[in-house]
Amino acid sequence: MKDLVILQGKNIFTNSLVIAEGTENEHRSIIRLIQRYEEKFNRWGKIRFVDLKSENPLGGRPMTVALLNEQQATFLITLLRNTDVVLDFKSELVDQFYKMREILLQRKNAEYLEVRSAVSSGYKKLSDTIQQVLIPLAREQGSTADEKVFYMHYAKSINKRLGIKSKSRDKLSVGKLYEVEKLQDMAEVSIKDLVAEGEDYHRIYKSTDQTLEKYSRLSMFKQRFLGA
C-alpha cells in the first residue's frame, strides 16, 4: 500500500483524500463528514484545509483536502461503515502512524543526544575559562574563596535566568538545553572579554549576569509575543 501519512516538521498527518481513496468513499462525502462534525474534530486540534495541485498535466482546479492528525483520522474512520475495505485500510493507517511516530522519536532522541553533548562541551569550555582565566585573576586581586564557589556562581546564574531548578538539568527538554548551551557560550565569551579589559572579578560576575538576564528576557519576549 502507498504512503498514507506524511511527516511535516514535528507533526504527522494524513489527509481526507487519502482516507477517501483508501476506504473507497467519495472525497466530497468525506469532506462533508468532516464539516458536519468539525467541532468534534477540533478537540484534537483545528482542522486545516489546504489546496492540492491538480495532477492533470493540462492543468485544472486544485482540490481542497483536510489535513488530519492521528486522533482526527481515527475519529473520522469511526464515522464510516465497517466494511472489509475500511477495516483493512484502518489497520494499515494505524501501522503507518505508529512507524512514523517511531521515526519522529528517533529524530528527537538523536537531537537530544546531540544537544546534550553540546551542553557538556560548552560546560567544559566555561569551566576551563573559569579555572584558567578567572580564578587566577581573582587570586591576584586577593580572593581566597574556594574554587567551587566560582563555578557555582555562574551555574546558578544560568539556571536562574532560565528558570531551572537545582540539580534538574537531566530533565530538561531539547529546547531548554539549547538555551543552556547558548548562555554557557555567552558567559564564557563575557568572562574572557572582561578579563581582557582589566575588569575586577566581582564586576565580571555582575556584568556577565546582567548580559545573561538581558538575553533571557529578550528570548522570553520573542517566544511570548513573536512565536520565535
Backbone as CSV, one residue per row, in Angstrom:
resi,resn,N_x,N_y,N_z,CA_x,CA_y,CA_z,C_x,C_y,C_z
1,MET,0.847,-1.195,0.000,0.000,0.000,0.000,0.882,1.245,0.000
2,LYS,0.415,2.301,-0.636,1.200,3.533,-0.732,1.295,4.210,0.632
3,ASP,2.146,5.249,0.687,2.289,6.000,1.930,0.980,6.710,2.259
4,LEU,0.514,6.507,3.490,-0.753,7.094,3.924,-0.549,8.298,4.826
5,VAL,0.643,8.432,5.396,0.905,9.542,6.316,2.165,10.272,5.886
6,ILE,2.265,11.524,6.296,3.423,12.341,5.974,3.921,13.009,7.262
7,LEU,5.211,13.322,7.273,5.822,13.999,8.403,6.160,15.414,7.974
8,GLN,5.550,16.395,8.653,5.832,17.805,8.374,6.422,18.429,9.630
9,GLY,7.724,18.665,9.615,8.376,19.167,10.813,8.308,18.125,11.906
10,LYS,7.590,18.443,12.978,7.423,17.509,14.089,5.987,16.999,14.181
11,ASN,5.228,17.153,13.102,3.824,16.734,13.093,3.580,15.664,12.032
12,ILE,2.699,14.721,12.362,2.370,13.621,11.456,0.933,13.781,10.996
13,PHE,0.715,13.719,9.680,-0.616,13.922,9.128,-0.950,12.879,8.074
14,THR,-2.240,12.670,7.889,-2.767,12.092,6.666,-3.720,13.151,6.123
15,ASN,-4.482,12.835,5.076,-5.463,13.822,4.617,-6.744,13.145,4.144
16,SER,-7.753,13.950,3.929,-9.090,13.435,3.611,-9.116,12.676,2.293
17,LEU,-8.284,13.073,1.327,-8.260,12.386,0.038,-7.683,10.979,0.191
18,VAL,-6.618,10.849,0.974,-6.018,9.536,1.240,-7.049,8.607,1.866
19,ILE,-7.788,9.128,2.833,-8.804,8.306,3.510,-9.944,7.958,2.558
20,ALA,-10.351,8.905,1.747,-11.436,8.640,0.788,-11.027,7.538,-0.186
21,GLU,-9.828,7.637,-0.729,-9.375,6.635,-1.696,-9.152,5.285,-1.020
22,GLY,-8.603,5.306,0.180,-8.304,4.061,0.874,-9.523,3.312,1.352
23,THR,-10.595,4.040,1.622,-11.827,3.398,2.100,-12.882,3.279,1.004
24,GLU,-12.503,3.700,-0.214,-13.394,3.635,-1.377,-14.668,4.447,-1.159
25,ASN,-14.461,5.659,-0.649,-15.553,6.620,-0.499,-15.283,7.821,-1.388
26,GLU,-16.330,8.545,-1.737,-16.142,9.770,-2.495,-15.530,10.829,-1.596
27,HIS,-14.586,11.576,-2.139,-13.908,12.579,-1.331,-14.880,13.640,-0.821
28,ARG,-15.816,14.029,-1.634,-16.749,15.062,-1.197,-17.599,14.584,-0.025
29,SER,-17.854,13.278,0.029,-18.601,12.725,1.158,-17.772,12.787,2.432
30,ILE,-16.477,12.516,2.306,-15.581,12.592,3.460,-15.480,14.031,3.953
31,ILE,-15.348,14.970,3.038,-15.277,16.383,3.412,-16.563,16.811,4.124
32,ARG,-17.711,16.358,3.631,-18.983,16.714,4.277,-19.040,16.173,5.707
33,LEU,-18.520,14.950,5.904,-18.481,14.375,7.258,-17.622,15.233,8.192
34,ILE,-16.487,15.645,7.680,-15.586,16.467,8.491,-16.242,17.794,8.837
35,GLN,-16.886,18.404,7.856,-17.536,19.689,8.100,-18.713,19.539,9.065
36,ARG,-19.432,18.420,8.970,-20.590,18.197,9.847,-20.156,18.073,11.308
37,TYR,-19.014,17.409,11.517,-18.547,17.173,12.893,-17.266,17.950,13.204
38,GLU,-17.103,19.069,12.517,-15.845,19.814,12.643,-15.551,20.204,14.092
39,GLU,-16.578,20.584,14.844,-16.358,20.971,16.234,-15.757,19.833,17.046
40,LYS,-16.191,18.608,16.782,-15.644,17.442,17.490,-14.213,17.160,17.033
41,PHE,-13.967,17.292,15.718,-12.608,17.099,15.218,-11.629,18.085,15.871
42,ASN,-12.109,19.293,16.110,-11.236,20.340,16.637,-10.823,20.102,18.088
43,ARG,-11.394,19.083,18.715,-10.936,18.709,20.061,-9.465,18.306,20.031
44,TRP,-9.016,17.798,18.892,-7.632,17.322,18.763,-6.787,18.268,17.916
45,GLY,-7.224,19.507,17.816,-6.511,20.489,17.006,-7.412,20.987,15.885
46,LYS,-7.243,22.229,15.527,-8.079,22.819,14.493,-7.801,22.172,13.142
47,ILE,-8.865,21.776,12.456,-8.731,21.173,11.130,-8.153,22.194,10.154
48,ARG,-7.146,21.764,9.398,-6.545,22.624,8.374,-6.963,22.136,6.996
49,PHE,-7.471,23.056,6.188,-7.842,22.746,4.810,-6.802,23.373,3.885
50,VAL,-6.276,22.569,2.969,-5.263,23.061,2.038,-5.643,22.643,0.617
51,ASP,-5.060,23.312,-0.356,-5.329,23.006,-1.762,-4.206,22.162,-2.344
52,LEU,-4.564,21.043,-2.964,-3.599,20.212,-3.670,-3.637,20.552,-5.143
53,LYS,-2.461,20.656,-5.756,-2.411,20.942,-7.193,-2.977,19.775,-7.977
54,SER,-3.610,20.084,-9.079,-4.163,19.040,-9.933,-3.048,18.214,-10.551
55,GLU,-3.261,16.883,-10.622,-2.270,16.008,-11.252,-2.472,15.939,-12.765
56,ASN,-3.488,16.606,-13.272,-3.744,16.652,-14.707,-2.651,17.488,-15.378
57,PRO,-1.891,16.916,-16.306,-0.808,17.673,-16.960,-1.316,18.891,-17.713
58,LEU,-2.610,18.905,-18.037,-3.180,20.041,-18.752,-3.667,21.121,-17.788
59,GLY,-3.461,20.872,-16.504,-3.888,21.847,-15.512,-5.277,21.510,-14.976
60,GLY,-5.814,22.381,-14.188,-7.128,22.171,-13.591,-7.195,22.816,-12.228
61,ARG,-8.391,22.850,-11.691,-8.576,23.486,-10.402,-7.953,22.631,-9.296
62,PRO,-7.311,23.254,-8.309,-6.760,22.480,-7.193,-7.883,21.875,-6.350
63,MET,-7.575,20.786,-5.674,-8.560,20.119,-4.819,-8.295,20.484,-3.363
64,THR,-9.359,20.842,-2.664,-9.231,21.167,-1.249,-9.327,19.894,-0.423
65,VAL,-8.316,19.669,0.430,-8.314,18.496,1.293,-8.121,18.949,2.735
66,ALA,-8.536,18.104,3.658,-8.352,18.382,5.083,-7.147,17.602,5.598
67,LEU,-6.223,18.291,6.269,-5.106,17.609,6.917,-5.571,17.096,8.280
68,LEU,-5.250,15.840,8.581,-5.752,15.197,9.794,-4.612,14.566,10.575
69,ASN,-4.562,14.860,11.885,-3.591,14.163,12.722,-4.142,12.782,13.087
70,GLU,-3.400,12.049,13.875,-3.778,10.655,14.140,-5.145,10.540,14.817
71,GLN,-5.390,11.369,15.828,-6.669,11.299,16.533,-7.830,11.674,15.614
72,GLN,-7.626,12.701,14.801,-8.690,13.138,13.892,-8.986,12.077,12.834
73,ALA,-7.918,11.470,12.307,-8.098,10.426,11.299,-8.811,9.219,11.891
74,THR,-8.441,8.851,13.112,-9.091,7.710,13.774,-10.567,7.987,14.003
75,PHE,-10.881,9.206,14.462,-12.285,9.565,14.683,-13.066,9.536,13.373
76,LEU,-12.466,10.035,12.308,-13.144,10.034,11.010,-13.503,8.621,10.581
77,ILE,-12.586,7.696,10.761,-12.839,6.322,10.330,-13.952,5.673,11.147
78,THR,-14.090,6.098,12.417,-15.190,5.545,13.226,-16.554,5.978,12.691
79,LEU,-16.566,7.039,11.888,-17.828,7.517,11.316,-18.204,6.763,10.038
80,LEU,-17.289,5.919,9.549,-17.534,5.171,8.314,-18.055,3.778,8.628
81,ARG,-18.772,3.219,7.695,-19.300,1.862,7.875,-18.155,0.868,7.808
82,ASN,-18.153,-0.097,8.711,-17.044,-1.053,8.828,-17.120,-2.164,7.781
83,THR,-16.732,-1.839,6.555,-16.595,-2.852,5.513,-15.214,-3.479,5.629
84,ASP,-14.970,-4.554,4.899,-13.639,-5.178,4.902,-12.582,-4.198,4.404
85,VAL,-12.965,-3.408,3.390,-12.022,-2.423,2.846,-11.651,-1.396,3.904
86,VAL,-12.646,-0.892,4.626,-12.402,0.109,5.663,-11.525,-0.466,6.771
87,LEU,-11.807,-1.693,7.198,-11.026,-2.323,8.265,-9.577,-2.550,7.848
88,ASP,-9.374,-2.994,6.612,-8.010,-3.196,6.110,-7.253,-1.865,6.061
89,PHE,-7.953,-0.835,5.591,-7.320,0.487,5.498,-6.977,1.012,6.883
90,LYS,-7.913,0.868,7.813,-7.676,1.360,9.166,-6.453,0.679,9.793
91,SER,-6.339,-0.620,9.577,-5.204,-1.370,10.113,-3.889,-0.838,9.554
92,GLU,-3.849,-0.600,8.245,-2.636,-0.085,7.610,-2.330,1.335,8.079
93,LEU,-3.364,2.167,8.233,-3.164,3.544,8.670,-2.579,3.585,10.085
94,VAL,-3.118,2.724,10.967,-2.600,2.654,12.339,-1.129,2.259,12.322
95,ASP,-0.779,1.261,11.496,0.613,0.820,11.400,1.524,1.956,10.930
96,GLN,1.072,2.712,9.926,1.921,3.770,9.379,2.077,4.948,10.335
97,PHE,1.022,5.270,11.066,1.147,6.309,12.078,2.152,5.876,13.145
98,TYR,2.072,4.606,13.549,2.983,4.090,14.567,4.436,4.159,14.084
99,LYS,4.674,3.716,12.848,6.035,3.723,12.316,6.575,5.147,12.187
100,MET,5.701,6.085,11.793,6.146,7.464,11.652,6.451,8.082,13.013
101,ARG,5.681,7.703,14.034,5.985,8.169,15.388,7.340,7.654,15.848
102,GLU,7.661,6.399,15.478,8.963,5.828,15.829,10.092,6.624,15.165
103,ILE,9.892,6.990,13.905,10.893,7.784,13.183,11.066,9.138,13.866
104,LEU,9.943,9.756,14.226,9.994,11.061,14.884,10.699,10.960,16.226
105,LEU,10.427,9.883,16.968,11.070,9.681,18.261,12.572,9.492,18.096
106,GLN,12.970,8.748,17.069,14.397,8.549,16.816,15.083,9.871,16.499
107,ARG,14.397,10.696,15.720,14.957,12.007,15.392,15.110,12.852,16.646
108,LYS,14.087,12.823,17.494,14.128,13.600,18.728,15.253,13.099,19.630
109,ASN,15.379,11.773,19.711,16.442,11.211,20.547,17.814,11.609,20.030
110,ALA,17.978,11.556,18.698,19.259,11.939,18.096,19.555,13.406,18.369
111,GLU,18.522,14.245,18.243,18.700,15.674,18.502,19.017,15.900,19.978
112,TYR,18.332,15.161,20.855,18.564,15.302,22.291,20.007,14.948,22.648
113,LEU,20.478,13.813,22.113,21.846,13.391,22.401,22.854,14.405,21.868
114,GLU,22.542,14.952,20.704,23.452,15.933,20.096,23.540,17.200,20.949
115,VAL,22.392,17.699,21.394,22.419,18.939,22.168,22.958,18.700,23.571
116,ARG,22.714,17.502,24.138,23.299,17.174,25.436,24.827,17.182,25.340
117,SER,25.340,16.642,24.235,26.782,16.634,24.017,27.312,18.055,23.889
118,ALA,26.541,18.908,23.198,26.956,20.303,23.026,26.958,21.041,24.363
119,VAL,25.961,20.751,25.210,25.908,21.385,26.533,27.103,20.954,27.378
120,SER,27.426,19.653,27.333,28.579,19.151,28.094,29.874,19.797,27.619
121,SER,30.004,19.900,26.290,31.189,20.530,25.717,31.263,21.998,26.118
122,GLY,30.107,22.678,26.077,30.062,24.089,26.446,30.376,24.303,27.918
123,TYR,29.899,23.375,28.753,30.181,23.486,30.195,31.679,23.327,30.461
124,LYS,32.322,22.409,29.723,33.767,22.214,29.897,34.533,23.471,29.481
125,LYS,34.109,24.091,28.375,34.782,25.315,27.926,34.620,26.432,28.952
126,LEU,33.401,26.542,29.508,33.161,27.564,30.517,33.985,27.278,31.774
127,SER,34.007,26.015,32.188,34.774,25.625,33.378,36.262,25.884,33.185
128,ASP,36.774,25.571,31.986,38.192,25.808,31.695,38.519,27.295,31.752
129,THR,37.579,28.115,31.224,37.801,29.564,31.245,37.807,30.088,32.676
130,ILE,36.903,29.565,33.496,36.862,29.979,34.901,38.165,29.598,35.604
131,GLN,38.619,28.368,35.363,39.821,27.876,36.052,41.092,28.550,35.550
132,GLN,41.194,28.712,34.245,42.450,29.177,33.665,42.554,30.703,33.558
133,VAL,41.401,31.378,33.526,41.415,32.827,33.306,40.876,33.605,34.512
134,LEU,39.685,33.202,34.987,39.028,33.989,36.031,39.638,33.771,37.420
135,ILE,39.847,32.522,37.804,40.355,32.242,39.155,41.751,32.833,39.376
136,PRO,42.681,32.691,38.407,43.984,33.349,38.609,43.856,34.852,38.812
137,LEU,42.937,35.485,38.066,42.712,36.923,38.244,42.197,37.228,39.647
138,ALA,41.224,36.401,40.100,40.648,36.609,41.429,41.709,36.448,42.516
139,ARG,42.602,35.485,42.329,43.677,35.286,43.302,44.609,36.507,43.336
140,GLU,44.904,37.048,42.182,45.749,38.243,42.112,45.093,39.421,42.820
141,GLN,43.752,39.438,42.788,43.013,40.537,43.385,42.626,40.258,44.838
142,GLY,43.204,39.197,45.417,43.056,38.950,46.839,41.979,37.979,47.252
143,SER,41.318,37.334,46.314,40.264,36.385,46.688,40.853,35.106,47.281
144,THR,40.244,34.647,48.372,40.643,33.371,48.982,39.487,32.368,48.948
145,ALA,38.463,32.673,48.175,37.278,31.814,48.111,37.632,30.459,47.512
146,ASP,36.925,29.442,47.960,37.093,28.095,47.395,36.779,28.141,45.898
147,GLU,37.536,27.408,45.104,37.332,27.415,43.655,35.903,27.010,43.269
148,LYS,35.303,26.125,44.067,33.949,25.662,43.754,32.949,26.816,43.715
149,VAL,33.218,27.851,44.486,32.310,28.999,44.550,32.189,29.678,43.193
150,PHE,33.310,29.773,42.476,33.292,30.444,41.173,32.421,29.676,40.174
151,TYR,32.600,28.362,40.117,31.781,27.543,39.212,30.309,27.634,39.599
152,MET,30.048,27.584,40.902,28.680,27.601,41.399,27.968,28.903,41.044
153,HIS,28.681,30.027,41.164,28.074,31.323,40.863,27.553,31.375,39.421
154,TYR,28.375,30.931,38.489,27.980,31.017,37.077,26.920,29.985,36.721
155,ALA,26.993,28.794,37.308,25.957,27.785,37.072,24.613,28.265,37.612
156,LYS,24.649,28.867,38.797,23.402,29.381,39.385,22.828,30.528,38.572
157,SER,23.704,31.358,38.026,23.249,32.477,37.201,22.500,31.969,35.968
158,ILE,23.071,30.977,35.305,22.431,30.406,34.114,21.104,29.754,34.489
159,ASN,21.100,28.975,35.558,19.861,28.317,35.991,18.775,29.338,36.327
160,LYS,19.171,30.398,37.032,18.214,31.423,37.435,17.588,32.091,36.223
161,ARG,18.416,32.439,35.250,17.909,33.149,34.066,16.978,32.278,33.219
162,LEU,17.125,30.966,33.322,16.291,30.056,32.527,15.206,29.373,33.361
163,GLY,15.119,29.737,34.642,14.092,29.145,35.496,14.305,27.668,35.760
164,ILE,15.576,27.258,35.848,15.913,25.843,36.055,16.178,25.593,37.533
165,LYS,15.508,24.610,38.091,15.722,24.265,39.488,17.051,23.536,39.651
166,SER,17.601,23.633,40.845,18.881,22.987,41.129,18.810,21.483,40.893
167,LYS,19.848,20.943,40.283,20.002,19.509,40.030,18.876,18.929,39.164
168,SER,18.355,19.736,38.227,17.277,19.239,37.364,17.628,19.293,35.883
169,ARG,18.901,19.502,35.564,19.264,19.627,34.144,19.073,18.331,33.374
170,ASP,19.106,17.193,34.051,18.903,15.917,33.364,17.460,15.758,32.871
171,LYS,16.558,16.615,33.340,15.148,16.507,32.978,14.723,17.581,31.980
172,LEU,15.674,18.329,31.440,15.337,19.446,30.560,14.944,18.978,29.167
173,SER,14.063,19.751,28.529,13.681,19.491,27.148,14.808,19.892,26.211
174,VAL,14.694,19.467,24.954,15.694,19.839,23.948,15.776,21.358,23.818
175,GLY,14.598,22.012,23.779,14.577,23.465,23.644,15.285,24.173,24.784
176,LYS,15.057,23.689,25.995,15.701,24.305,27.162,17.209,24.042,27.156
177,LEU,17.609,22.861,26.701,19.038,22.559,26.619,19.740,23.481,25.621
178,TYR,19.071,23.802,24.532,19.640,24.758,23.574,19.891,26.103,24.261
179,GLU,18.959,26.505,25.130,19.106,27.772,25.837,20.285,27.716,26.813
180,VAL,20.441,26.573,27.504,21.588,26.406,28.407,22.887,26.531,27.622
181,GLU,22.935,25.852,26.466,24.140,25.908,25.632,24.463,27.347,25.233
182,LYS,23.437,28.101,24.842,23.638,29.483,24.420,24.179,30.338,25.559
183,LEU,23.586,30.216,26.749,24.023,31.034,27.876,25.412,30.641,28.373
184,GLN,25.754,29.360,28.298,27.121,28.952,28.650,28.133,29.615,27.728
185,ASP,27.834,29.594,26.428,28.735,30.224,25.465,28.859,31.719,25.728
186,MET,27.727,32.369,26.035,27.749,33.809,26.300,28.560,34.124,27.556
187,ALA,28.421,33.291,28.586,29.162,33.508,29.833,30.662,33.370,29.598
188,GLU,31.037,32.348,28.825,32.457,32.138,28.554,33.059,33.329,27.817
189,VAL,32.376,33.795,26.780,32.865,34.931,25.997,32.931,36.190,26.856
190,SER,31.900,36.388,27.684,31.860,37.574,28.542,33.035,37.591,29.514
191,ILE,33.316,36.454,30.139,34.436,36.378,31.096,35.753,36.731,30.406
192,LYS,35.999,36.118,29.249,37.252,36.370,28.528,37.386,37.841,28.133
193,ASP,36.293,38.412,27.608,36.338,39.805,27.165,36.584,40.764,28.332
194,LEU,35.902,40.521,29.450,36.018,41.428,30.588,37.367,41.297,31.289
195,VAL,37.904,40.092,31.308,39.250,39.907,31.858,40.252,40.674,31.000
196,ALA,40.091,40.571,29.681,40.998,41.267,28.769,40.905,42.781,28.932
197,GLU,39.730,43.266,29.354,39.532,44.703,29.554,40.027,45.166,30.918
198,GLY,40.472,44.190,31.753,41.022,44.539,33.049,40.004,44.758,34.142
199,GLU,38.823,44.197,33.990,37.770,44.369,34.991,38.075,43.571,36.259
200,ASP,37.546,44.043,37.389,37.613,43.336,38.662,36.758,42.071,38.586
201,TYR,37.201,40.999,39.260,36.471,39.730,39.126,35.051,39.820,39.665
202,HIS,34.806,40.689,40.670,33.431,40.898,41.147,32.582,41.516,40.030
203,ARG,33.170,42.510,39.380,32.469,43.208,38.305,32.223,42.286,37.122
204,ILE,33.148,41.386,36.881,32.995,40.436,35.772,31.751,39.568,35.992
205,TYR,31.580,39.099,37.223,30.400,38.275,37.505,29.119,39.079,37.314
206,LYS,29.076,40.304,37.875,27.870,41.119,37.778,27.532,41.458,36.324
207,SER,28.545,41.825,35.561,28.327,42.191,34.154,27.850,40.986,33.341
208,THR,28.462,39.829,33.600,28.067,38.612,32.881,26.644,38.225,33.245
209,ASP,26.309,38.325,34.520,24.951,38.005,34.968,23.935,38.927,34.303
210,GLN,24.255,40.197,34.187,23.361,41.158,33.542,23.175,40.838,32.060
211,THR,24.269,40.424,31.411,24.192,40.038,29.996,23.261,38.843,29.806
212,LEU,23.389,37.860,30.681,22.540,36.680,30.599,21.084,37.034,30.869
213,GLU,20.866,37.938,31.804,19.500,38.359,32.119,18.848,39.054,30.924
214,LYS,19.583,39.952,30.283,19.045,40.673,29.113,18.689,39.701,27.997
215,TYR,19.581,38.733,27.761,19.319,37.758,26.702,18.075,36.930,27.022
216,SER,17.968,36.461,28.269,16.835,35.605,28.636,15.518,36.364,28.547
217,ARG,15.532,37.647,28.916,14.319,38.465,28.800,13.915,38.646,27.348
218,LEU,14.893,38.914,26.502,14.614,39.079,25.074,14.085,37.775,24.485
219,SER,14.674,36.652,24.900,14.239,35.352,24.401,12.800,35.066,24.809
220,MET,12.450,35.365,26.070,11.081,35.150,26.541,10.099,36.049,25.808
221,PHE,10.508,37.289,25.517,9.646,38.212,24.784,9.344,37.679,23.391
222,LYS,10.382,37.195,22.712,10.181,36.651,21.367,9.247,35.446,21.372
223,GLN,9.414,34.561,22.355,8.580,33.371,22.437,7.136,33.727,22.733
224,ARG,6.945,34.715,23.602,5.593,35.058,24.025,4.819,35.860,22.994
225,PHE,5.497,36.833,22.367,4.798,37.765,21.504,5.059,37.559,20.004
226,LEU,6.180,36.934,19.687,6.517,36.753,18.267,6.478,35.305,17.844
227,GLY,6.361,34.407,18.811,6.334,32.975,18.490,7.648,32.467,17.974
228,ALA,8.730,33.197,18.247,10.055,32.797,17.747,10.661,31.741,18.610
